[in-house]
Amino acid sequence: MTTEYKPRLFERDSEIRALGEGLLACALSREAWTHEAHLGACLWLLTERPDIDIDAEIAGLICRFNESVGGVNDDHGGYHDSITRAYVAGVRLFLRETAGTGLMERVNALLLSDMGRRDWPLRFYSRDLLFSVAARRGFVEPDLAPLPA
C-alpha cells in the first residue's frame, strides 16, 4: 500500500454500475478490477443492492470473480478478507458521514477521502498483521485500533 496516490475518478454513474454488475456477473477484465473499482463496487452494492448481504456474500463474490479471470485465492494472492472487511467498514462510515448525492459524486468523494486511501487499513492494523496469511484467509481483528462500527 502506498501513501501517495492520486485515484482515478469516475465520470458517470453508469461506469460504477457496470463495475458492480460486472463483478456480480464475473464479466470484468482483470485489469478493470482496480482499487477504485473495488471501492466503487462496494459503495454501489451497499447503496443500490440491498438484496445482497455484503457481510455474508462479499468474500464469495470477489473470490468467484478472481477465479473467473484466472486468479487464485490462496495464502499469497487473490482475495484478502481483512482488507476487504476494513474497506466495507470504511465505506459504511463514509456513507454515514456524507450527505447523499449522486452515485458518481459519492464514489469520487469516497476515493478522495481518508477512507478511500490505499493505506487506510494501516490505521487499524500493523503491516505485519495485515499482510499475514491469517488476515488474508479470514477476518482478523485489528491490533492498532478497532474498525469503525
C-alpha positions in Angstrom: 0.0 0.0 0.0 1.3 3.4 -0.9 0.6 6.7 0.8 0.9 9.0 -2.2 -1.6 8.0 -4.9 -4.0 10.1 -7.0 -7.1 8.0 -7.6 -8.7 7.7 -11.0 -12.1 9.4 -10.6 -15.3 8.3 -12.4 -17.1 10.4 -15.0 -20.5 8.7 -14.9 -22.8 6.7 -12.7 -23.0 4.1 -15.4 -19.3 3.3 -15.1 -19.7 2.4 -11.5 -22.9 0.4 -12.0 -21.1 -1.5 -14.8 -18.3 -2.4 -12.4 -20.7 -3.6 -9.8 -22.7 -5.6 -12.3 -19.5 -6.9 -13.9 -18.3 -8.1 -10.5 -21.6 -10.0 -9.9 -21.6 -11.5 -13.4 -17.8 -12.2 -13.5 -17.8 -10.1 -16.6 -14.9 -7.6 -16.0 -11.4 -7.9 -17.2 -8.7 -8.4 -14.5 -7.3 -5.0 -15.4 -10.6 -3.3 -14.7 -10.6 -4.6 -11.1 -8.6 -1.7 -9.6 -8.6 -0.1 -6.2 -11.1 2.4 -7.5 -13.3 -0.4 -8.9 -13.2 -2.2 -5.6 -14.5 0.9 -3.7 -16.9 1.9 -6.4 -18.5 -1.6 -6.5 -18.6 -1.7 -2.7 -20.4 1.6 -2.4 -22.8 0.6 -5.2 -23.5 -2.8 -3.5 -24.2 -1.1 -0.2 -26.5 1.6 -1.7 -28.2 0.1 -4.7 -28.2 -3.6 -4.0 -29.9 -4.1 -0.6 -30.9 -7.6 -1.8 -27.2 -8.6 -1.3 -26.0 -9.3 2.2 -22.5 -7.8 1.8 -21.2 -9.2 5.1 -22.2 -12.7 4.2 -21.5 -12.6 0.4 -18.6 -10.3 -0.3 -15.9 -13.0 0.1 -17.7 -15.3 -2.3 -18.3 -12.6 -4.8 -14.7 -11.5 -5.0 -13.3 -15.0 -4.9 -15.5 -16.1 -7.7 -14.6 -13.0 -9.8 -10.8 -13.6 -9.2 -11.1 -17.2 -10.3 -13.1 -16.1 -13.4 -10.1 -14.1 -14.6 -7.6 -16.8 -13.9 -6.7 -15.6 -10.4 -6.1 -17.8 -7.4 -7.3 -17.1 -3.9 -4.6 -18.6 -1.7 -2.2 -17.7 1.1 -0.3 -15.4 -1.2 -2.7 -13.8 -3.6 -6.3 -13.1 -4.5 -9.0 -12.3 -2.0 -7.8 -10.7 1.2 -10.6 -10.9 3.9 -9.3 -8.4 6.5 -8.5 -5.7 3.9 -11.9 -6.2 2.3 -13.8 -6.1 5.6 -11.8 -3.0 6.6 -12.9 -1.2 3.5 -16.5 -2.3 3.8 -16.4 -0.7 7.3 -14.8 2.4 5.8 -17.4 2.7 3.1 -20.2 2.3 5.6 -18.6 5.0 7.8 -18.2 7.3 4.7 -21.9 6.8 3.8 -23.0 7.7 7.4 -20.9 10.8 7.5 -21.6 12.1 4.0 -24.7 13.8 2.7 -26.4 11.8 -0.1 -25.6 12.9 -3.6 -25.4 11.0 -6.9 -23.6 7.7 -7.2 -20.6 9.1 -9.1 -20.3 12.1 -6.7 -20.3 9.8 -3.7 -17.8 7.3 -5.1 -15.5 10.1 -6.2 -15.8 11.8 -2.8 -15.0 8.4 -1.2 -11.9 7.9 -3.3 -10.7 11.4 -2.3 -11.4 10.8 1.4 -9.3 9.2 4.1 -11.4 6.0 3.8 -10.6 5.8 0.1 -6.8 5.8 0.6 -4.9 2.7 -0.3 -3.2 2.8 3.2 -6.4 3.3 5.1 -6.4 -0.2 6.7 -3.0 0.5 8.2 -4.6 2.9 10.6 -6.1 -0.1 12.3 -3.6 -2.9 11.5 0.2 -3.2 11.8 1.7 -4.1 8.5 2.8 -7.5 9.7 -0.6 -8.5 10.9 -2.5 -7.0 7.9 -0.3 -8.8 5.4 -0.2 -12.1 7.3 -1.7 -15.3 5.8 -4.3 -15.4 8.7 -5.5 -11.9 7.8 -5.7 -12.8 4.1 -7.6 -16.1 4.6 -10.1 -14.8 7.2 -11.0 -11.7 9.2 -8.5 -10.9 11.9 -9.3 -8.2 14.5 -7.1 -5.1 14.1 -4.2 -4.7 16.5 -3.8 -0.9 16.5 -7.4 0.4 16.7 -10.9 -1.0 16.2 -12.5 -0.7 12.9 -15.5 1.7 12.7 -18.7 0.1 13.8 
